[in-house]
């Protein structure tokens, strides 16, 4: 929706206080000591999952236990409308706040301010802090009927977060019919934090059945009858209760037990029929009338049954225990099994069923609850009334993202009724479009257009054509939307200025997608003249983006992000989502971690809004972010060393692009393939796969041109051109970059045009093409200066060089040529090149952990290039002492201890020259080396040269993980995974017998062992048992006496109840410690062995 064009309907989720009232125990309730002992474990665990089917007395049994044992309780009964995460969190806060008014104030303030996902998690944190401060006794938070929100992944995430941060005095109970899909269950089990109560615990034993009948039911039965009851009902309380009602009505127990065998459901229906038959006619009539209602409110019951005594009858039914339960505040409900049974009977009298539903619909309409009225009109078969009401509330349902309900209701309307209400067809098409079901959306918009055309309804036709055009705007297919928008505008009367302005803005967006920015501006200005005020929305931001005004676009998006009040119930905005646009810009300006966070937020938003196309674009943008800031450092020369994100995501760029392609293919949006194909082309070309990169780029170009999107076509040309240039395919790169330069000059994109100039300058400098170099260099520096694109030289960007060292000679050349002297001086200072006269044009990447390798940029230095083994050894010596300088005499003593000083000095001179030729083969004569500094007799690596050593990166990642862990354990886990990936072997393993390398080797090895152990501990905490076992095995392969790894393995096997493997692991540990160190395992390890021995074998 465009700001300024429509007024969004933001609504707070209503708080229903009856949801905070626990069920009231009935008089016939049996105290069950066995079950009470099970419930006693609730206050010993942070979380309890109480899972059982209907009719097992979950809620009543739990509420009674808590009341009888005076356990402070906060109760929340989930409703069918609570699957919105915001509504769920609000109710959780109010459930506690209702009993403890001092708790939850700050959380509510947060929830009233913003409605995004991060705010909800912050509200949970605030609630946890309040509970910690104000709840001093063991208290229980019960979330009843949790299964009603089991299809909302964010709610599961919020609950898991609550459990992980749970104050020690608060204990959560989830009462549910089906098991929640929590990812943390395994970890909770391992740590002993989870209590699981099942149907088996709730079912009545034979002794309890006997006590129930002879006690609360007041009915003596024999032991043989108890056994038969136990066998037939399996301890199902609802069936036992039905049998008791039958006995009260005069039926013989033998007759009740002689009913149809079947399932437990069949037993219930048989017994319910027998019990109902014994009721007074007046009660039967009331039950048949009230069966149409979801909740029993006396006023609604009176209206439906044309009586005035509904309150009296409901109270009597509740007192008699006839499956009517108080829900609080004068509201009651049937047991759901009994309600469905009654409805089955009521539907047999079709006229009565329809009249009852029609009266219920009228009652809810008059009470201001039209959504409930729709369901009753449909049940009554009054489709015209249902359609009329639905037409009125459909816009609000779409705006709030209630797509399933809307499509479900529309789907129940017969064809002729739907044709009489084509606005509902439009709404159905809107839902298909907003959920990325684009083919169906186009089909339904076309149906609506045909109906409006037959009616001669030009405004209706305009709406249908506009909707169809929106499909192509959402999927960026400007060639298909242009004619539709013009026709929609032609259908509108001249005085409908607001809608005409809306269409003009859409036409401006379409021109933006075509790269015709001057035409886009004209349409936008025409729209503003119509409504007499300026408009700022995604269109302006996308124009800024496509014209290279990245700073302005970024500021607008930041402001927009802070102003948005997205409550999770709103229509998606396709590729226009703020987080998706932010991620793209951050990738273009080299802010990889921010790009990653925004892309991940976009992916989550797509899932929350059930919008696959939004999710797909999120993966495209995450792929771009990964190219700027890789999560795992598989290859230093191909992927510059940057810190991995703390977001917890470890997908590489290719995986992200492939996921995006899978999604757009599944929703049949061919246009959506262009951007991920562009990303793959860039990735392949920069990795040396030139032909594959060009093939992917060709496919992407065909898609862009078929869609009429020239700007994205330029993106593709630039992407593959930059990749080829990074991969050393200069001639191929030049062709693509020239084409991209022409495209962006025509589109008016200053940023992408500047990046083209950047690469053209690099290529000209490599070829020493003086004419091309002079022209492109001046153009480049002028554009960077004019538009403040300095980040192109200081940060790795999406289309910039993978190795920023490539750009150093460009600035040195600019200084030599006197291009914009003051600005170039400032740039050289910002890049650490102020006093540098020579730079080799690449970064040295050094692999020391495992096989020793050195890369000049992406090219590995071969053994032949070192010329002498001692040249490589000298470089290794400098790497060991890279934090300082070595005196020449120290070097001679370490490398040639057996030679006389003058002889060793002569060898040193030759070896030093060979080493410098290997790492800087193109350095002009008489110029000082760049990567090695000499200060008199002192030699060392230049600390300002930007060289990269895997050992430094390894230690940096471990340190960052340690710092991050208290706030983000998953993020710390990902950083440790990246660090351990770097540790491919011992430091300088081909120098094992050199004393000068041993101290550094041992220090790094100790860091590895501690980091690997901590990584394994985090994996175990997260329930990642297989990976934890793998990491422990790797630790023990390197150090067979690392006892902590054995203990972690034993804990893994114990969590799986694998007694044999736990014992075997202990035996391995004991044998290794005796053989290597002559000691026994520590007491902590021995305790785990004892635990394993006590564990049952199954």
N, C-alpha and C positions, 0 to 999 in steps of 0.2 A: 504494500500500500504506500502511496506517495504522500509525504508530509505536506500538508497544506491543501491537498486535494480532497481528502476524506477525513472524517473524524473517527479515529479508532475507538472502539468500545472496550474500555478496560474495566474489568469487573473483578472485585475481590471474591474469593471463594467464601460462601456463607458458612458460619459456624453453627452446627446443629448440636445444641447442648445435651439432647437426649442420648447422644452417642457416648457421653461420659458417665452414664448410669449403668452400673453392673446389673446383671440379671438378678432378680429377687428369688431366693430359694423357696420352693413350694413346701407345703406342710408335709407332703409325703416323701420328703428327702431323707435318705439313709446316710448316717454318718459311717464312713468307710475308713477305718484305721489303716488298712493296707494302702489305699490311694493317698491318704494323708502323708504316709511315710514317703511315697514317691514325690508328692508336692513339696515336702520339706527340703528337697534338693534345690528348689528354685532360688532360695536366698544364698546358696553356695556356689552359684554359677552366674556369670554375667548375662547369659542368654539361655532361654529355654524354648524349644520348639515343641509345641503341643499339637500333634497332628493326628486327626481322626476324621472319619466320614461323618455325615449328618446323623443325628440321633444318638450320639454317644455321650451326651451330657458334658461336653468340654467346658462350655462357658459357665453353666450352672455349678458344676463340680469345682471349678477353679475359684469362682466368686465366693462360694460357700466356704471353701477352705481358708481363703484369705480373710474373710469376715470372722470366722470362728477362731482363728489364731491371731486375730488383731494385727495382721500384717498391713502396714500402710499401703494403699493401692491407688494407682492412677489408671483409670479404665478408658479405653477408646475402642468403640465398636465401629469398624470400617464399613462405609456404605458403598454402594455400587458407583457413586459419582466421585469417589475419593481417589481415583487412579491418577488424577493430576497431582504431581509431586508437591506443588505449592499448597494445595488444599490438605494434603496428607500432613505436611510439616506443621501447618497451622493447627490442625486438630491435635497433633501430638503435643505441641506447646500448650494448647488450652487444656488438654487432659490433665497435665500436671499443674498448670496455673489455677485451674478451678479449685483444686484442693490446697495449693500453696500459692497464694496471690503474690508472694515475694519473688516467685520464680517466673522467668520467661519474658520479662518486660523488654529487655534488650533484643531478644530474639524476635519479638513481634515488631519492634521498630525496624529491624533489618528487613523483615518480610514485607512490611508496608512500603518500604522504600523501593527496593529493586525486586524484580521477579525472575532473575536469571538463576542458572544452576549453581554458580559459585556462592550466591547469596544464601541459597537454601542450606548449603553445607556450612556456611559461616553461622547461620542461625542455629544449626544443630550444635556447633561448637559453643556458641553463647549459652544455649540451654544447658549444656553439660557443665559449664562453669557455674551457672546459677545453682544447679542441683548440688554440685560439690560444696558450694558455700552454705546452702540452706537446708539440705536434707541430711540429717545426722543419724537417722535410724535406717535399718534395712527396709527398703521400699520397693514395690513392684510396679512396673509399667506394663500393663496388659494391652496388646493390640489384638483385638478379637476379629475373627473373619478376615485374616490377612490375605487369604486366597483371592479376595475380590480385587486386590491390586497387584497380583502376581505377574500381570502382563506389562508392568511398568519398570523397566530396568533401572531407571534413576532412583525409584523408591527403594529397590533392593540395595542400591549403592548407598543411599542415605542411612538405611538401617545398619548396613555393615559398618559404615563410618561411626554411627552412634555406638555400636557394640565395641569397636576398637578404642573409642575414647570414653567408655562408660565409667562414671565415678564409682568408687568401690561400694557405695551404699545403694546404688540403683541396679535393679535386675529387670531385664526385659523378658517378657513372655509373648511369644507369637502363637496365637491359637488359629489353626488353619486346617482346611480340608486336604490341601496338597502341599508337598514339600517345596519351600522356596528355593529358587535357583541361586543360592549364595555361592560365590567363589571361595569364601573364607571358611566354609564348613569344615574342610579337612584340617585347616590350621587350628580352628577352635577345638576340634576333637583332640588333636595332638597336644594342645596346651591345657586340656581339661576344662575348657571354658564353657562347653556346650552340654546342656542336659536335654535329652530327647525323650519325650513321652508319647506313646503310640496308642492305637486302638487296643492293643493287647493289655496295656496298663489300665485303660478306662473300662474295658469290658468287665461285667460282673462275673465273679467266680460262683461256683455252686453254693458255697457258704453264704456269699453275699446275696444271692437270689433268695435263699431260704430266709435270711434275716430281713430282706426287703418285704417279702410277703407276710411274714409273721409279725413284723414290726409296723412300719408306716402304713402298709396296705391293710393290715389287720385281717389277713386271710391265711388260715392254716393249710399247709400243703405237705405232703409226705416227701420223704427223701427220694423215692422213686420218681415222683413228679418233678422234683427239683432237677434231677438228672436229665429227664426228658426236656424240661424247659431250657436247661443249659445247652443241650445238644441242638434243639430246634432254633433257639434265638442267638446262640453263640455269645450270650451275655450282652446283647444289644439292648440298651435300656429302653429305647422307644418301643421295641416289640414287647418287652416285659410290661411296659406301662399300658400298652393296648390290651394285653391279656388281662390285666387287672381291671381295666374298664369293662371288658366283656364279662368278667366275673361279677362285677357290681351290677350289671344289667340282668343278671340271672342266668347267664350262659354257663354250661358245665365246662370245667377245665378240659375234660376229655374231648368235648366237641371243638373247643378252640384249638386244641393241639392236633385235631384230626383234619385241619384245613389243608389246603394245597401245599406240598412241600416247597418247590420253587426256590427263588432267591429270598434273601431277607426283605427286599423291597416287596416281593409278592406276599410275604407273611404280613408285612405292615398293612398293605392295601386290603387284604382279607380281613384282618382284625379291625381296621378302621371302619369298614362297611358294617361289621357286626355291632360295633360300639355306636355308630351313628344311628343305626336302626332303633336303638333303645331311647333316643332323645325325644323330648316333647316336640310336637309338631311346630310350635312357635319357635323353638330353638333351631330346628331343621330349616325352617323358612329363613331365619336370620342368617344361618351359615351359608345357605345357597346364594343369598343376596350379597353377603360380604365377601364371598370368594373372589370377586373381581378385583378386590383392592390389594395393594401391596402392604399397606399399613392400615391398622384399624383405628380410625379416629371417629369418635361418636357422631360428630356433625356429618361427616361423609357417609357413615352408615345410615343415619337417619334419612339423609337425602336420597340414598339409593333405595332403601326399603320402605319409604313412606311411613316411617314410624317415629316415635319420640322417645323410646325407651332403650335405645341402643347401648347407652352407657351402662344401664342396669344389667343387660344381658351379657355384655362383655365382661363386666366385673364378676358376674356369676360364673361364666365359663373359666375365667382365670382362677377363681377361688376353687372350682371343682377340678382344676388341673386338666381341662380338656384341650390341651395343646394350644392355649392362648397365653401369651407371655407379655408382661408389662415391659414397655420400652422406655418409660419415663415420660413425664410432662403430659399425662393424659393420653398417651399413644400406646397402642398394643400391636402385637403381630401374631399371626398363626405360626406354629412350627411349620417350616417350609414343606416338610413331607405331607403334613396334614392339609396345607393350603393347596398343594398340587393335586392331592386326592379329591378335595372338594371341587376344584376347578374341573377335574375330569367328569365329575357328576353334573356340575352346573352346565357344562357345555352340551349336555344331552338335550336340555330345553333351550333350543337355539334362540327363540324369541325372548325368553327371560334373560339369557346371557347377553344378548345384544342390548336390550333395554337397560340392564344394569350397567353395562359399560358406557352407554350413551349418557346415563345420569351421572356416572362418575366423571365423564369428560366435562359435562356442564358444570359440575361442582368445582373441578380444578380450574376451569376457565374463570369462573366467578371469583375464585380464590387467588387468581394471579399466578397460576402454575401451568402455563399453556403446554409445556413439554410433556407433562403427565397427561394432559387432555388428549394429545395426539395419539398416544398409545392406546387409550380407551376408545377413541373414535375408530381406530383401525380394528381393534378387537370387536367392536360393534358392527363392523362392516359398513360404517358410514364414511366412505372414502372421500366424498366431496368435502365434508366438514373437516376431516383430517388434513386434506390438501390445503384448505383455506387457512387453517391454523398454522400449518407447517410453512406456508408461504410467508406468513408474518414473522416467524421466528427463524427461518432459514438463514438470513444474513448474519444474525447474531451467532448461530451455531457455526457457520463457516468462520466468522471472525475469531471465535473462541477455540477453533480447531476440533470441534466435536464432530468429526467426519463420519465415524462409524455409525453413530446414532442417526445422523441425517440420511446417509445412504441407505441404511437399513429401513427407515420409515418410507423413503421414496420408493424403495424396491418393493414394498408391499402394496403400492397403489396400482390399480389396473391401468392398462394402456389408455383407454378413453379418458379416464380422470386425469392422468398425467398430461395427455395432450391438451386438455382444457386448462392446464396450469403450466404453460411452457416455462414460466419463471423457475419452476422446480427442476425442469430439465437443465436450465442454465446452472442452477446450483449444483446439480449432480455433475455436470461438466466441470464446474469450478473445483469440486472435490477431487475429481480425477486429475486435473491439472496440478493442483497443489500437492498431491501425493505422487507426482511424477508418472502417472499413468497417461501419457500424452496421447497415444493412439485413441484410447477410449474418450479422452477429453475432446479431441477433434471431432470424433463421430457424434457425440452428444451435442456439441455446439452446432454442428451441421443440421441435426434433427431439429433443434430449437429454431434455427434460422429458417428452415423450410416451413415450420408451423407459423412463425411470425409473418413470413412472406404470404402465405395463403390468407392470413387475416388482414393483410395490408397494414401491419403494425411496423412502421419504419423505425421507431425508437427501439422496439424489441429486436428488430434485425440488427440495428447498430450494436446493441449489447451482445448479441450472439457473435457477430463478426469481430467485435473487440475481444471477446473471450478467446476466439480462435487465434487471433493475432497474438494474444498474450502467450499462448503455447509457444509460438515461434520466437517471441521476445525472451521467454524463460530459457529456451534452448539455443538462443543466439543464432537464429536463421533469418536474417533480415530480408533475404530475397523472397521468402514466402510470406512475410508479414506486411510488406509495404502496400500491396494492393488491397489487402483486407482493411488496413487502417484507413486508407483513402476512402474506401467504400463505406466504412462505418461512419466516418466524418460526414460524407455526403448524405447519409440517411437522417442526420440530426437536424432539427429545426434551428434556425439562426438564433433564437432567443435562449437556447439551452447552453448558455455560455460556460457553465461549470464543466459539463461533460465534454464540450468541444475543446476546452482547455486541457482536459485530461487526455483526450486523444492526441492533441498537438504535442503534449509532453511525450506520449508514447512514440509518436513519429520522430521526435527529436532523439529519443533513445535508439530507435531503429537506425537512424542516420549515423549515430555514434557507433553502432555495431558494424556499420558498413565502412567506417573510417572517414565519413564525409562530415567532418566536424563543423565546418562553416555552415552547412545546411542544418546541422543539428542545433546550432546556436540560434539560427533564424526561427526555427519552429518553437524553441523554448521561449524566445522573446515574444513570439506571437501569442503563446499561451498566457504569458504574464500580462500582456496588454489586455487580453480578454477579461481577466479577473482583477486587474488593477493592483496587483502586488507581486513581489518577487517570491520565488519558490526555491527552497533548497532541499534536494532529495538525492537519492542514489544516482540520478542522471548527472547532476552536477559533478559528483565525485568521480563518476566513470569518465566524464569529459576531461576532468583534471588528470586522471590516470592516463588516458589515451593521448593526451597532449604533452605528457612528460612533466606536468606540474605535481610532482610526487609529494613535496612538502605540504602543499595546500591540500591535496587529497588526504594525506595522512592526518593532518590536523582536523579536517572535517570528519573523518572516520572516528578519530579518538573522541571528538565531541559527541558524535552520534552514539558511540558505544556507551558513553557515560549517561546519555539521556534516555537510552532505550529502556522500556519497561516491559520486557518480554516475559510473560508469565507462563510460558510453556503451552498456552492455549491460544495460539494465533496462527494465521496462515504463514507458510514458509515463503521466502522471497527468492527462491532459486539461487542463481549465481550472484545475486545482488546482496546476499547476507553480509552484514558488516564484518563479521569475523573472516569471511572468505576473502573479501577485498583487502582487509588489513593484512592477511597472511601473504597475499600476492605482493603487496607493496613492500612489506618487510623483506621478502626474498629479493626483490629488485634492488633494495638499498643495503643488503648484506646484514640484516638483523635476523640471523638464522634461528635463534632460540625463540624470539618473539613470533617469527613466522610459524614455527612449530606449534607453539601454544595456541595461536589463533586457528590454525588448521585443525588441530585436535578439537578445539571448541566447535568449529564448524561441523566436523564429523558427528560429534555428540548431538549437536542441534538437529542435524538431519535425521538422526535416529529418534530423538525426542518428538520431532514433528512428523515422523513417519514420511519423510520426504527423501526418497532414495537419490534424486538428482543432487540435492544439497549435500548429502553424504558423499556422493561421487566427486563433486567439485572439491570437497574437503580433502579427499585422498589425493586429488591432483595437486592441491596446494601443499599438502604434506610432503609429496614427492619433491616439489620445488625446494621446500625448506630443507629436506634431507640432502639435496645437492649443495646447499649453502652450508649446512651444519650437519654432517653425517652423524648418526647415532653410534655406529660401530666402525672402528678404524681398521678396515680390512687391508688397505693398501696405501701407505703413506704417499708414494709418488703420484697416485691418481686422485687421492682425496686429502686435501690439505688438513693438517692437524688442528682441529678446533674442538672445544669442549662439548661433549654430548649434552643434550637437554636433560633437565631434571623432571621431565613430564611423565616419565615412565614408559614412553613409547619407544620401541626398538626396531620398528619396521625400516627397512632400507628404501631408497628412492624407487628402485625397480618394482619392489613389492607394492608400494603405494600406487604407482601408475597402473600396474596390472589389476589391482583391486578396483580402481576407478573404471578401467575398461570393462571389467566383468559387470559392474553395476550398470553402466550406460548401455551395455549390450542387453542386459536382462530387461531393461525398461524400453528398449528399442529406440534409443536416441542416438542415431549415428553421428550427429553433429558433436555430441559430447566426447567423441573419440579424439578429436583434433588436439586438444591441449595435452592429454597424457601421451599421445603419440609424439608430440613435440618434445615433451620431457624425456621420453625414451630415446629420441633421436639425439638430443644433446648428450645424454648419458653414454650412448653407444659411440658416438663420434669422438667424444673426449677420451674414451677408453681404448681408442685405436681401431675400432670397428667402423671404418669410414663407409664402406658399402652399405652395411646394415643401417647406419645412421641416415644415410641419404634415402634409402628405401622407405624408412619410417617417415621421414620428412615429406617425401613425395605423396605418401598416402594421406598425411595430415593436410597437405596443401590442397589436394583434390577436394577434401571435405570442406575446407574453409572457402574455397572458391565457389563450390556448389551452394554454400550457404550465403555467399555474398559478403563475407567478413574479411576485408582486406587487411585490417589491423592485425588480426590473429594470424593471417597468412604471413605478415611480416615477422611476427613472433616466431613462427616456424622457421622462416629463412634465417633469422638471427640465431635461433637456437642451434640449428645444425651447423651454421657457419662458425659460431663460437666454439662448438665442440670440435669441429675439424681443425680449427686453428690451435686449440689446446692440444690436440693429438698430433700436431706437426704436419698436417696435410694442408700446406699453405696454398697451393694452387687451387685445390677444390674449395677451400675456405673462402678464397677471394671471390669466386663466382657467386656463392651464396650471400656473402656480406654485401657485395655491390647491389644485388637484387633487393636485399633487406633495406639498404640505405635509400634506394629509390622509393620503396613502399612507404617507409616512415616519413620521408620528406613530403610525399603526397598526402599522407594522413595527418601531418603536422605534429608528430610525436618527437619532441626534442630529446627526451631521454634515450629512447631506443636508437635514434639517429646518432646520438653521441656515442653510444656503445659500439655502433658500427664503425664510427671514426676511430674509436679506441683500438679496435682490432685491425683496422686498415693501417693504422700507424705502426702497430706491432709488426705486421707483415711487411710493410715497406722498410722498416728498420732491419728486419732480418735479411731482406733481399738487397739492402743498401740502394733502394730505388730513390735517388735524391729528389727527383721531381715529385713523385707521389708522397714522399716523406715530408717535404716542405709544405705541401698543400694540406695534407691530412693533419699534421701536427699542429699547425696554427689554428685550424678549424676546431680540433679537439680541445686545445687549451682554452680557446675563447668560449666554447660551449660549456665546458666544465665550470669556468669562472662565472659566466653569465647566470647559469642555473644552479650553482652551488652543488655540483655533482662530485665534490671532493672524495666522497666515500668510495668512488670507483677505484681510487688508488690506495685506500686504507683498509677496505673490507672486501672479503670474498662475496661476490654477488652472483645472482642466478646466471647471468650471461657473461660475467667477467671471467678472467683467467682463473683456473683452478689453483695456480701458483702465482701469487702476487709479485714474486720476484721478476716475472716477465715484464712488469711495467716499470721497473727501476730504470732500465736504459732509456725509456721514453722521456722521463723527467731529466735525466742527465743530458740527453740530446737537446731537449728544449732549452736547457741552460746554455749549452754550447752555441745554439743558434740565436740566443737572445730573445726568445719568445716570451712576451709578457713577464719581464724580469722579476718584478716585485711579487707577483702572484706565484710564479714558478718557484721562487725562493721560499715562499711560505709553504708551498706544497712539499718541497724537498725537506724542509724542516719537519713537517708533520709526518713524513714517512721515514724519518731517520736517515735521510740521504744528503743532508746539508753540506757535509764536508767530504762527500764521496765523489771521486772522479771516474771510478770504474765499478761496474756491477756486472756479473756474468749473465744476468738475465734469468736466473732460476734460483730456487731455494734448495739447499742441501738437506736431504732427508736421510737420516742415519738409523739403521736397524741394528740394535745391539743385543736385544733379547731373543736369543736363538741364533740362527745363521747370520753372520755379519754381512750387511749389505749397505751400500751407499748409493744414493740416487742424485743425479743432477736434474732437478725437476722431476720428470717422469722417466728419465733414462738411467738405468743402472750402470754404474762404473764396472766394467769387466775386469777380470784378472789381468788380462794383457795390458790394459790401460794403466794399472798400477806400476807396471814395468818391473818393479822389485818388491818382494814380499815385505822387506823392511819399510818400504814407503807406506804400505797399508798399516804396518805395526806402528809406525810413527803417528799416523792419523789416529789409531786406536788409543795410543798413549795420550794424545791431546784431548780425545773424547773423555777419557777417565778423569782428566784434570781440567775439564771445560769450565769450571767455575773460577779458574785463576790462571796463572802463568807458571811455566817451568823454566828454570835456568838451563842454559845450554849444557852446562856440566852435568846436571841431573839427567838430562836426556841421554847424554853420552854414557853415563854410568849405567842407566837402565837398559839401553839397547846394545851397547858394545862394552860390557864390563871387562872383557878379557883383552881389549886392545889398548895400546898406548894412546894418550889424549890427542896427539897430533894426527895419528892414523884414524882414530875414531872421528875426529873433527872433519877429516876429508870425506869419510864415508857419510857423515851427517849432511854435508853440503850436497852430495849427489842424491841422497835419499830425499832430502827436503825438496829439491827441485823436481824429482819424480812425483812426489806427493802433490805438489802444487799444480803440476801439469795434469794430474789425474782429476783433481777437483775443480780446476779452472783452466781447461785446455785452450780457451779462446782469449785469454788475457794478453793484451798487447805487451810487447817488451818494455821494460823499464817502468812499468806501472806496478805499484804495490799490490799484493794480493788482497782480495776482499775478505775471504773467510778466515785467514790466518793473520794475526797481528804480531809484529816484532817490535820490541822496545829494548834496544841494546841487545844484551845476551838473553833476554826473556822472550819466550815464544808461547802463544796460546791462541785459542779460537776467538774470533771477533764476537763479543757478546751482542753487538748491535746488528749483526748480519742476518739474524732471523732464522738461523739453521734450526732444524727440528730433530730431536733425538727421542726415540720411542721410550727410553727409560724415564726421561723427564715427563713425558705425557702420562706414562703409567703412574708415576708418583703423584702427579697433579690430580688425576682422576680419583685416586684413592683418598687423597686429602679432601677433595670436594665431596666425595661420598660420606666421609666421616662427619663433615660439617653439615651436610644436608639431612642425615639420617633422623635426627630428632623431629624434624618437621615433615619429612616425606620419605618414608622407608622404602616405598616402591621406587621412587626416583633414585635413592641411594643404591638400591639393588641394580638398577640399570647402569649406573656409573661404574659400579664394581664389575659388572659383566663386561663392559667396554674395556676396563683396565686389564682384567684377566685375559681378554682376547689378545691384548698386546703382548702378554708374557708368553712368547712362543718357545722359550728356553732360557737357560742361564745367561747372565750378562757376559758378553764376549767369550762364548764357550770355546772358541778356538784359541784362547789365551789362558787355558786352565792352569798352566804351570808358571805363569808370570805373576810374581808377587805384587807388582804394581796394579794388577786388576782384581786381586782376590778380595780386598776390603770392600770395594764397591759391589762386587758380585755377591758377597755374603750379606751385605746390607739390603740389597734389592731382593734377594731370596727370602730374607726374613719378612720384608714388607709383603712379598707375594703370599707367604704362608698365612700371615695375619689377615690379609685382605680376602684370600680364598676361604678361610675359616669363617670370617664375618659374612661373606656372601652366602655360604652354605647355611649359616644360622638364619639369615633373612629368608632364604628359600624355604627352609623348614617351617618358619613362622607363617609363611604364606601358603603352606600346604603343597609346595612344589617338590614332592618327594623324589620323583625320578631324577630331576636335575640336581637336587641336593646330593643324592647318592653318586651321581656322575662327578660332581665337583670334589666330593670327599675321596673318591677313587683317584682322581688326578692328584690331589694333595699327597696321598699315601704313595703314589708312584714316584713322587719326587722326594718325599721324606717318610719312610715306613714307620718312623717312631713318633709321628705327630699325633699324640694321644687324643686330642680334641676331635680329630677327624673320625677316629674309631667310635667315640661317644656319639657323635652326630649320626653315624651310620646305624648304630644300635637304636637310637631314638627313631630313626626312619623305619627300621624293620619292626620295632615295637608298635609304631602307629598303625602298621598294617597287620599286626598280630602275627608276624612271622617269627615265631619263637626260635626256630632252627637257625635262621640267618643271623639273628641277634646274638645267639650263643656262639656261632661260628666266628662272628666278627670279634667278639671278646677273645676268643682263642687266638686269632690272628694277632691281635694287639699284644696279648701276653707273650706270645712266642717272639714277636719282633723286639719287644722291650727287653726280654731276657737275653736274646742273642746279641743285640747291639749295645745295650747299656747295663745289663745285669741287674735290672730292677723289675718290680712287679707293677701292674696297673694301679692307678690311683684309687682311693676309696670311692670316689664319685663314679668311676667306671665299674667298680665291683658292685655298686648298688644297682646299676643298670642290669648287670648280669643276674642279680637276685630277682629283679623285677621280671626278667625274661623267664626265669625258672618257675616263677609263680604263675606265669601266663598260661592259660589253658591252651592245649595244642591246636584248637580249631580257630 
